[in-house]
Amino acid sequence: MIRKFVLKYADRYLARWIILAGDIFLVSITYFFAVVVRFNFDLIATQEHGAITKLPVVLFFYAVGFLVTRSYVGIIRHTSIRDAANVLKGALFAASSLFVLSFVESSSAVNRGVFFIPSSILLIHFLCVLVTLIGLRFLVKYFYEILLSSKRKMQSRVLIYGAGSSGLTTMRTLSQDATRDFDIIGFVDDNQNKFGKAIGGVFVYSPSKVFSKAFIKKHRPDQIIISIQKSLTAKRKKEIVELCLEFGLEVKIVPPLENWIQGELSTKQIKSVKIEDLLERDPIILDNVNISREIKGKVVLVTGAAGSIGSEISRQLLHYQPRKIILLDQAESALYDLESEIKVHHPELFKATEFVIGDVSNRKRMNRVFEAFEPDLVFHAAAYKHVPLMESNPYESVNVNVFGTRIIADLAVEYRVEKFVMVSTDKAVNPTNVMGATKRTAEIYVQSLAQKKGTQTQFITTRFGNVLGSNGSVIPLFKRQIENGGPITLTDKRITRYFMTIPEACNLVLEAGSMGQGGEIFVFDMGESVRIYDLAKKMVMLSGLELDKDIEIKEVGLRPGEKLYEELLAIKENTKETHHPKILIAETTCQSHSDILKQFEDLKHSLLHEDNLKVVAAIKKIVPEFISNNSIFASLDLKKIVND
């Protein structure tokens, strides 16, 4: 009956004035008790002393104390240490005031004045008020949670990784969740000084103790919540998550403190670990002062501004206060979305931003853009990048990736742009597909232009691998396939790829723009490559599914132009260091601009026929290391071998 009543009115709260009135009533009851205790339960002595008549004075000061500290505003069933502290402050204010007034009256030889109350009574009463008001609050909270437990979902046995302030906050948040019953088994921490100790009544274990078959069998944890702020490196997070997956534990993570809502954490904010978290690396610290000096007060043009890389470059550029930034793309809807985003999040810079619809392969349109805005810096991110599509459409790949780049680069020279930074890809290294070969061709042209006599523009190229979260990347595809129940389609179990985050990639582009002197190809130390099959398995496990039982991974064969392994450097390339240990410069052989122009004429002529074989054959002459893989264009390589 009581449980039904509580559940029925669980979403309702007592009015504040009712709580205040209840507190004052308890103050009066405890005062009677204090007086009786003081006189050893002798009711006649109590009446003769007259202490009971001072009740209105006591109630007045306690009411003022509670009003000042607002101890009555808290929700009783969610009482916290802060609520208890407010009660303590209010009671301390009242008792202190009464002590002082009583002492003043007794000192003036007026022992039976309005405010005189024996100190012993005041002390007993103060302690009784604290025990009653605070104890009753926590008692209500305790019974509320018991009565509400029938409404909660099945109990989850939880370990909290991190026994610091964030871990304690996480524990309190879980304990106060009315929708689910969390059983906090213990804390796990890397700090040896905390091992074997109890924090907030919860034991702290070492990682080696927790990640053992004996511990898992004995304590049967369901999940681990990682709750460490700032000190947790990407490498250590990856190690923890992989240990959890090894023992079949669900892994969740507490968001950064700055993402908490009004400084408070809720269980809804504690999210499952994503595969992107395992692929992250410790952030690369770049020279922001140097970047700012290059960009502040300048007119900057970003091509391909609505794409995954271009849009992030644009966002980061805005922080460096360019005088004007021109965001150019042919994708109308995507550019509109970027415009809306900047208008909301950077209203102070919105007026300095121009949004231009245009195709980089249209020279007349691009000339108008350069003529109208006269950019100081160009970040060229416009390109077609999807390997299978470009393998089927080499004409468009050459038209945009090669001749579009040539148009923007030539205009940069014509309009005396200070720096031209081109976004390239690791697929340009020893290319096996049309897309990679066109990007390498664009690199060759940009480098030749940098070496051309009289060129004032500094041409810089950046190369990096697969970008997490970019349009068309493998992770969103796997996520959709898992949500649909599978299978996960994998081209080959042996395939490996390098990964980096979008902010990392764009930081590299900006840093290259600031440090480059012209003609360099900057490459990024991307760590170890990742086997895509292992990545798919981890995504299945993070989804709480069992491989080959709930979902399967199916090999479908390499796509046209796809290769098993990707490189950041060609065989003939060496590297030299820069001031940053993670950024290297590829030392490549540059061709003369005049030679490249002759080869480009042949390539342009091949486009007139719209014959894919002729187009790709022309590219292969410019990029001799381009060997097609699993593609109809492999016949051109065979023909070349025979002729040679």
PyMOL commands that set and color helices and strands:
alter all, ss='L'
color gray80, all
select helices_A, chain A and resi 2-8+16-38+43-49+51-69+76-78+81-107+119-151+165-175+192-194+207-210+213-219+234-246+257-259+267-269+275-279+288-295+308-318+332-345+347-350+363-373+387-392+394-414+426-428+434-451+474-483+502-515+532-542+593-609+612-622+634-643
alter helices_A, ss='H'
color red, helices_A
select strands_A, chain A and resi 153-161+180-188+198-199+202-205+223-226+250-253+271-272+299-303+324-329+353-357+377-380+419-423+458-463+466-468+488-490+496-497+499-501+521-524+530-531+553-555+574-577+583-587
alter strands_A, ss='S'
color yellow, strands_A
deselect
rebuild
show_as cartoon
